[in-house]
Every structure is written in structure tokens, then in C-alpha cells.
Amino acid sequence: MILQNWTDEHTSKFQKETFKVKHDLVGTGLFSDEALIDLLNRHPKDQLDVCTLVDDQVFQYKFRTGDVRDVDGATLLAAVKAGSIWMNLRKAMNIHPEYEAVLKQMYGEIAMHTGQKPFHARGGILISSPSARVPMHFDATETILWHVRGHKKVILFPQTQEFLSDKDYEAMIYRVTEDYLPYDESMEEAASVYDLHEGDMVTWPLNRPHRVDNLSYCVSVTTEYSTPESSIKNAAMYTNAVLRQKFGRSPNWSNATTLEKFIKAGAGTVLRKIGVLNMLKSEDMVSFVVDPSTPNYVRDVEPYPRTF
């Protein structure tokens, strides 16, 4: 079994409240350094994000993109341990058969406990330096963080307009990159902090704003899946974005009736398909390469567009 201590109480809280349970992904043997090096050597480079951080006045931090096309897995892992690197092996839990089998078991057990239909989950693997931080953001789909190795903190914020406004949500819906949320240190006073160690899994309600501090070399699995609730909300928020931008309205998701949400969701599906809003696609620029000859493996370069 992957899940270790799931109870009826967890079933009642699932997708409604934040909670932790234990898991045994370490026992699969797929997340040792040796296994990760092998995985990094096989994983498609166009599905691998290697980033470092830069300070930002509005968002606290922003990610800078790195080029690792000529870098082997052992060097990449050494770079994470030595510097301030954050890596996301996107869809690793779906692309590689041995990891996909584990993902199916993870969600098969959740489905068994909750009585829900099978999940069509997507899963990535995060490998993070001790100093790596994930800026405050939210996810448009249901998300679970399965921490495998190391020590990190997940800082979760209230789901109110102060922390995630409708306007910021709408912007994410039609913006291709950069889903950060405006951040101020005073927000920490209202936050809930979850310490994660080996074998901790944490799940929270849809769209809850959060950020992450890695306190050691960390390996985690992040999984996401769509639900009717998330699909309806995202489509309706697209309609709200159209109303705000094209007609100067100030729509409010939380005050809308159930009927209004369904109508807006139907409209949003059509409006998005015909492209009423121009997607604000900001080009992903590479600004460093991973170089073992530099102390922290980060060598700055003149920025150029990511084409891989």
C-alpha cells in the first residue's frame, strides 16, 4: 500500500479541508539518487524545467529559466545539492511506465478510500535545492503534494479576495505563463504552515493560495487532476474575465448563484474556443546554463528564447 494511515476522517475532509497523511513512495525505490539520475538522463528535455530564483518586489521571487540540454543527470543532481536550483520533471509520473504504475496505485487507493471514480491524474517530480523557494501561487486544478525526501514547509493562505482576488484568478486563466500572486510579508500572519518530512502527503481545497520553502535537499511528487468543480469554475472565470475586460463589469465568483455559475461556465467554454480574449503569452527566456565549473552551477548568459 502507498497510503499508510488514511481514515474515515480523511475521507470526509478530502477536497474540503487541508490535511496530512503518510505514504510510502520511498519504498518503491524510484526516488533514490541513483534512480533520479537515471530518470533525468531519460526524461525529455522539453518536459524538464530547471530554474533558479530572482528577487521580485511584487511577487517576492520569480523563476529564471535555465538551459540543460547538454547536461547529464548526475551533474543536474549535483547542481541541485550545491546551489539554488529547482527542477520540475513535468509529467514524469505519466511518461515513464514504472512511475505511471505507481501513480495509478496512488490514485487507485484514494479512489478506494473515497468511493470516487478513477482519477485521471498528471504527476511531476520536483527536485529542489535547500535554498529553493516556490513563490506564492494557486493551482487551477485539484493538487496533492507527496513529499518523498528532505524537509520542506508548505505555507497556505486563506481563500479570500485579499489573498486570491477574482481579478488575479481571471488573469491566470488567459495568461500562458507566470501564475504568481502578489505577495507581502504581512500575509504570513494569516497563513497555516505544514512541515513536511519523508513520507508526508498534504492535500488542500481547490485553489488555495500557497508557497513553499525547501529547508534541505528535497524530492517531492506533485499531482493534479481536473474535477467537474474545477472545470466549471475555470470556464466561468473566463466569462468573468471577458465581462471585466470587454464590458467594464466587476463580476464576483463567490456571490454568484449556482445557476449563474453554470450559465457562465457554458458561455466560457464557447468564448475560450473562439478566442475572445487575447492570450497574454510572455516568452520564456533562458538566462543561465548549468555549469559545474561555477561554484553554484549557475552561469548567467545573455537571455535568449527557450525553444526546447
N, C-alpha and C positions, 0 to 999 in steps of 0.2 A: 504493500500500500504506500502511496505517496503521502496522502494526508494522514496525520498522526493522531490528532485529538479533536476531530470535528464532532460537535454535539448538536442536539436538537436546538439549543440556544443559538448556535451559529447559523443553522438553517433559517431560523426566524429572523435573524438580523441581515442575512445575505442580501446585498444590493440596497439595503435600507440604512445600515449603520456601519461605522468603521470598526473592524476588529482584527485581531491576530490569531493565527493558528500555526501549528507546527507542520513541517513537511520533511520529506527525506529525499530531496533531489541529489544530495551529496552521495547517497547510496547507489545512484545509477552509474557512478564513475565517469560521467560525461562532463564534469566541471572541474577536474583536476587541471593543473597547469599543462601537463602533457596532452590531455585531451583538447584543451583550448588552443594550444599551439597547432595541433593537427587540424582543428576546425578552422582556425584563421588562415591556414595555408590552402584550405579548400573552399572557403566561403567567397562568393562573387564579390569583387571589389565595388561593383555598383550598388551592392546591398550592405556596404560597410561604411559607417560614419566614424571618423576619427577626429576628435575635436579637442581644443583647449579653450580656456576662458579668457575673456577680456572684461574689465570693469565697465559698467554702463550706469549712467546717472538715473535713468528711468527704470530699468529692469534689474538693477543690481549687477547682473552678469549677462553676457551674451556668449554664445559659442562661436569660435573660429574654426573653419574647416581646414583639415589637413589632407595632403596627398600621400598615399601609402602604396601606390601601385607597384613599386619595386621593393617593397619591404616584406620580409618573411615573418611568419607567425611568432617565432622566438624573439625577434627584435621588437615586434609590436608589444608583446607581453612585457619585455624588459622596459620598454618606454613607459608603459602604464605604471610599473612599480617604481620607476625612477623619477617621474615628473608629474605633470598636471594634465594627464590625458584621460579623456572619457571616450569610450568606444561603444557603439551600438551595432551589433550584428543583426541587422534587420531581417526578420522572417527566418532566422536560423532554426527556430523550432518547427518550421514548416518545410524548409528546403531540404534538410538533411534527414534521411529516413530514420536513423537511430534516435534523433531528437524529436522527430514528429511522433514516433511511437510513444515517447514519454509524455508529450503534450496531450495526446489523445487519452492517455491514462489519467493525467492530472484532471482534465475536464470531465472525463467519464466518471471519476469519483465524485466530483462536485455535482454532476447531474444525478448520480445515485443518491446522494445525501439530500438534495433539494427537490427531487422529483421533476426537475425541469427537463425540457427536451435537450438533445445533444447540442453542444455549443460548437460553433464554427470559429474557433479562436485562432488568432495570429500571435506569434510569440517571437520576441527578440531576446538577445543575450547582451547584458550590459557588463562591461569590464572597466573598472574605474580606479584612478589614482587616489591616494589618500586625501589629496587637496582638491579633488574634483567636486564641483557643485552643479546641481541642476537648477536653473532659475525657476522662479515661481511661474506656474502654468496650470492648465487644466486639460483634461482629455475629453474628446467629443464622443468617446465610446466607453463602455464599461472596462475597467482596468484592474488588474491584480498584480501586485509586486511580490515575487517569490525570491526572497534573499537567500543566497546559497553560501557565500563565503565572506568573511570580514565583518565589519561593523559600520553601519550607516544609520542616519536618522532621517525619517520622513516627517516633514513639518506640514501639517494640514490646517487649512484656514476655513472659516465659516463660509457657507454658501449663501452669501448676501451680496447685495449690489455694491457694497463697499469693497469687497474682495474680487468679485466677478460680476461686472456690470453687463447688462444686456448688450450694450454697445460694443464692449470688448468681445463678447461671445460672438456676436454677428460678424465682427471683423475677422475672427478666426475662420468662420465658415467659408468666406470667399477669398481668404488670403492663403497662398500656397505654402509659404514658409514663415517662420518666426511666429510662434503662438505664445510668446511670453506675455505675462501680465505685469502691469505697473506695480512696483514694489516699494515699500517704505518700512524701515526697521520698526516703526511703531506698530505695524501689523502683527508682530510677533506676540504681542500681549494677548491676542485673542486666539493664538494658534494652539493646536494639540500636537505634541511631539511623540513619535513612536520610535523607540530604539529597536533596531533590527540586528540580530546576530544570526549565525549559521542556523538554517532550518526554520526561520521565521517567514511566514507569509502574511501580508496585510492587504486588506481589500476595503474600499470605501465607496460611498454612494456616487452615482453618476455625476461627473463634472466638478467634484470637489476640488478647489484650488489647492496646490501643494508645491513644495520644493524639496530638494534632497541635499543633505550634506554627507559626503563619504568621509569617514573617520579613519579608515585604513584601506589597504588594497581590497577591493570589493568585486564580487561576481554575483550578478542577480539575473533573474529571468523576468521580463515584463510581458504580460499577456493582455490582449484586448479582444473584445468581441462586441458586435452590434446586437441590440435588442429592439423590439418594437418601440420602446420608450425613447431610446437614443435616436432612432431613425425619424420618428415623428418630431422630436424636438429640433433636430438639426434642419429638417425640411422647413418647419415652421419658422425657425430663426432666420432662414434665408429669406422668407417672405417678409419678416420684420426688417431685415436689412434693406430690402427693396423699398419698403414703406418709409424708412428713415432717410435713405439717400435720395430717392427719386421724388418723394412727396413731402418731405419735411415733417413726417409724423414722429411720434415718440412712443412706439409700442412697448408693452411690458409683458414679458412671458408669464411671470408669477401671478399676475392679476387676470390673465385670460381664462375664459371658461373652457371646459373640456371640448365643447363643440367648436369654439373659435380655434383652438389648437389643431383640431383635426382638419378644419377647413383650410387653415394656413399651411398645414403640412402638405395637403393635396396641391395647393397652389404653388408651394415652394418647390415641389418635385418638378412641376412643369416649368416654372420660371428658371430654375437652375439648368434644366435641359436645353432651353432656348438661349441661355446665357444673357439674361437681363443685366446682370452686374459684370463689370469687367474684373476678371481675376487679377488681384494685385500681386503678381508674381515677381518677387525680388530674386535676382540672380544669385546663386550660391557661389561665392568667391573663395577660392583656395588662398590662404595667406601664410601657410607654413608647410614644411615637409618634415617627416620623422627622420631624424639623422642621429645615429648612435655616436657620432663624433662630437656632438654638443652635450653639455652637462645634463640638460633635462630632455634631450632627444627632440627638442623643438627648434627648428631653424627657420626663421622668418624669410619669406620670399615676397617679391613684388606680386600683388594679388592678380590672379587670373581665374576665369570662369571654370567651374567644375564641369567636366564633360564626361565623367565616368561614374 
